[in-house]
Amino acid sequence: MNKNDEVEYCNLELRFEREHIQDLIKDLIQEGYSLYWSENESVFVISVRTGRKLVKLRFQRIKEGYKLVGDYMIRDARLSEWMEKLIGDKRGHAIVKRFRDRQIIIENILFGEVIRLVEISGYQQRVLYQKGPLLSDQELTKLFYSVEGEERIRSCRIEVDEQLDLLNEALAAGDTVQAARCKEKLALLTKELNMLEW
């Protein structure tokens, strides 16, 4: 992975026992990361410092243990490799988006295995890998020239509007934490829109 790449992890579904979370903390410390953690009755949070950024991994308490929840944008190559190893080891589910130059590579991971790999450049998308039955040339062409890019642009614009409304409410209420979250999400959406509209 290039050091300038950004990787977003969405729809994570990874389950842990408490001792596994303690092992993760030890592993991250051994990797040289500065971190701290906190816990309450519903969530265990590990905050990992990567340069000037802080990645907060949120583990929601469930009946059988904990579940890693949330979406994470990671700009640190070592931490991204660690996260991908974790998804594989835990046989987890995730959607991984890699932002490179003017491309987005999207991996759909199910039970720790990539089941679909898609490349988006501008309006066009190309399926690089699809687990399952082989597609005919006609089906592949249809997928290649599908309108998913245009649909994602519409979806992004709606999300931008929603985040702007939330930002306005947060600023009016003086909620700096929510305002910062909205600004970060808006920056990601703007970047994705720029790539899709190129």
Salt bridges, closest charged atoms under 4 A:
ASP5 OD2 - ARG100 NE 3.12
GLU6 OE2 - ARG75 NE 2.78
GLU6 OE1 - LYS191 NZ 2.59
GLU13 OE2 - ARG15 NH2 2.79
GLU13 OE1 - LYS67 NZ 3.89
GLU31 OE1 - ARG78 NH1 3.47
GLU39 OE2 - ARG18 NH1 2.69
GLU39 OE2 - ARG61 NH2 2.95
GLU64 OE1 - ARG15 NH1 3.53
GLU84 OE1 - ARG98 NH2 3.00
ASP89 OD2 - LYS85 NZ 2.71
GLU107 OE2 - ARG98 NH2 3.25
GLU113 OE2 - LYS131 NZ 3.00
GLU119 OE1 - ARG126 NH2 2.88
GLU159 OE2 - ARG152 NH1 2.96
GLU192 OE2 - ARG152 NE 2.85
GLU197 OE2 - ARG157 NH2 2.32
